Amino acid sequence: MAETLYDLISANKRKTIVFILVTSLFLGAIGYVVVRLLNWGIIGYIFFAIFIIIYNIILYYNSDKLAIRSTGSVPADPDEFRMLHNVVEEVAIAAGTPKPKVYITPSPAPNAFATGRNPENAAIAVTTGLLEIMNRQELQGIVAHEMAHIRNYDILLMTVVSAIGGLIILLRDFFLRSMFFGGRRRSRKSGGQAGLILLVIGLVLAIIAPIFVALIRSAISRQREYLADASGAYITRYPQGLTQALAKLRDRHKPLKRASQSNAHLFIASPFGKDRTDVAGLFSTHPPLGNRIKRLNSLVI
């Protein structure tokens, strides 16, 4: 039986909710262990909560600026990139969302990404290499995929996931430093056997935190790419455009020099070329391009 767009959307949303809940529980566990080991009491939990709120607010309002800056993207001149602006505008109308800001990433590597906190404050960036190899219908497919990320609030979701991941890493580093500067000795004196148990738990969390963050972020990113493919095909009503575009991305890969592990999940295709294989690894931010093409060809719209 063919899988419909709505089946795929429902399945991916359920999985995403589970991922976020698990990650949030993991973050709470680390915070609890850190506060208990440092004997901060209720003041520690208040400080921890205030820190999380401020951290998320800053990231929420600046995530798009950070992504644009990290990739070296610049505003797309409306005269020089008239077709791109026209395509973005017509796809935005079809999607029922405001036209996002349009950027150009000066790179021969064909790729694109969307960023922002909501449809009213969003941006789409495409590389010069992408514009060189895509025809109008294929460009529409790419833009529709990115517009789907905006309309489905994937850009906000990945901001939240990155924020949680960053907090876990920060807490891990803080915990290790506190242990180095005497926290271990304080926890033994004040907590006895319970303190030692918490210390062991804290060390285990500190070791597995980076691995856990990478796994969760990659798993969510892969699911959202499938969903954006399906939603993008629904917006244009022409999945062949995106299918052909993905095939070109698969066959004409070039590494994106400004890409990093912190922004790789933003792009429509892996900037490192890891999605050109037939099987996605646990730490892959993108599912195999071949699988994405097969899914698009099997969808009923």
KAFENDA-V654483 format. One record per pair of residues at least 24 apart in sequence whose ideal C-beta (glycine too) atoms are under 6 Angstrom apart, sorted by the first residue. I is the first residue (numbers start at 1). J is the second residue. Records with the same first field share a line. If there is no record, write none. Layout:
I=J ; J
This chain:
2=298 ; 300
4=300
5=230 ; 234 ; 301
8=230
12=223 ; 227
15=223
16=220
19=216 ; 220
23=164 ; 216
27=164 ; 167 ; 168
30=171 ; 205
33=198 ; 201 ; 202
34=171 ; 175
36=198
37=183 ; 187 ; 198 ; 202
38=178 ; 183
39=190
56=163
59=163
60=117
63=159
64=115 ; 116 ; 123
67=115 ; 266
70=263
71=105 ; 258
72=258
73=103 ; 105 ; 125
74=104
75=103
76=102 ; 103 ; 104
87=139 ; 140 ; 143
88=143
91=143 ; 144 ; 147
94=235
95=147 ; 151 ; 235
97=151
100=124
107=256
108=254
109=254 ; 256
110=249
111=256 ; 267 ; 269 ; 271
112=142 ; 146 ; 268
113=266 ; 267
114=146 ; 149 ; 150 ; 155
115=155
116=155
117=156
119=150
122=150
133=248 ; 252
134=245
137=241
138=241 ; 244 ; 245
140=236 ; 241
141=241 ; 242 ; 245
142=245
144=232 ; 235 ; 236
145=228 ; 232 ; 268
148=228 ; 231 ; 232
149=228
152=231
154=224
161=217 ; 220
165=213 ; 217
168=209 ; 213
172=206 ; 209
175=202 ; 206
176=206
214=283
215=282
218=283 ; 284 ; 285
221=265 ; 285
222=287
225=286 ; 287
229=292 ; 296
230=299
233=296
234=301
239=296
243=293 ; 296
246=289 ; 292 ; 293
250=276 ; 289
